[in-house]
Amino acid sequence: MLFVQICVGSSCHLKGSQEIVELFERAIEEHHIEDDIVLSGCFCTGKCNRVGVTVTVDDEVHVGVTRDNFRDFFKEKILDAIESERK
């Protein structure tokens, strides 16, 4: 099980965290991994960045997630991690 937290604190909110949440929801459904992931929001992780939203995958914090880099992020940090867990 992969635990993903999307920061919805004020800074990330202003940088589009709601859109990132929606992108995650669509991608999870598209890849049929609803049973492999727990998606939740969290308040500030203290890793604010000038660009993008902070996303924590398990215990690894990633900054700067945007609409433009979401697909690559999702492939590398979510799909690859789930695939590796299944092995």
C-alpha positions in Angstrom: 0.0 0.0 0.0 1.3 3.4 -1.0 0.4 6.4 1.1 0.3 9.7 -0.7 -0.4 13.1 1.0 -0.9 16.2 -1.0 -0.3 19.5 0.9 -3.3 21.7 1.0 -1.8 24.3 3.2 -2.2 28.0 2.1 1.0 28.2 0.0 0.3 24.9 -1.9 -3.4 25.8 -2.2 -2.4 29.0 -4.0 -0.1 27.0 -6.3 -2.8 24.6 -7.4 -3.1 21.8 -4.9 -6.8 21.3 -5.7 -5.9 20.7 -9.3 -3.1 18.2 -8.3 -5.7 16.3 -6.1 -8.0 16.1 -9.2 -5.1 14.9 -11.4 -4.3 12.2 -8.8 -7.9 11.1 -8.6 -8.2 10.7 -12.4 -4.8 9.0 -12.8 -5.6 6.5 -9.9 -8.9 5.7 -11.5 -7.4 5.5 -15.0 -4.7 3.0 -13.9 -7.2 1.0 -11.6 -4.9 1.3 -8.6 -7.6 2.3 -6.1 -6.7 -0.7 -3.9 -3.0 0.1 -3.9 -3.0 3.7 -2.8 -4.3 5.8 0.0 -4.7 9.4 -1.1 -5.1 12.2 1.5 -4.5 15.8 2.1 -2.3 17.3 4.7 -1.4 20.7 6.0 2.0 22.3 5.5 5.0 20.0 5.6 7.4 22.8 5.9 8.9 22.3 2.4 7.3 25.1 0.6 8.7 25.8 -2.9 8.4 28.7 -5.2 6.7 26.5 -7.9 4.2 23.7 -7.5 2.8 21.6 -4.7 4.4 19.5 -2.1 3.5 15.8 -2.2 4.6 13.1 0.2 4.8 9.5 -1.0 5.2 7.2 2.0 7.9 9.2 3.9 9.5 10.8 0.9 8.7 14.5 0.4 8.6 15.9 -3.2 8.3 19.6 -3.9 7.3 21.4 -7.1 4.6 19.0 -8.5 2.7 20.9 -11.2 0.2 20.1 -13.9 3.2 20.2 -16.4 5.3 17.6 -14.6 2.5 15.5 -13.0 2.5 12.7 -15.6 6.2 12.1 -15.1 5.9 12.4 -11.4 3.0 9.9 -11.3 4.9 7.4 -13.4 8.1 7.6 -11.5 6.9 7.9 -7.9 3.6 6.2 -8.0 3.3 3.6 -10.7 6.9 2.4 -10.5 6.6 2.1 -6.7 3.4 0.1 -6.9 4.8 -2.2 -9.5 7.9 -2.8 -7.4 5.7 -3.5 -4.3 3.9 -6.2 -6.4 7.0 -8.1 -7.2 
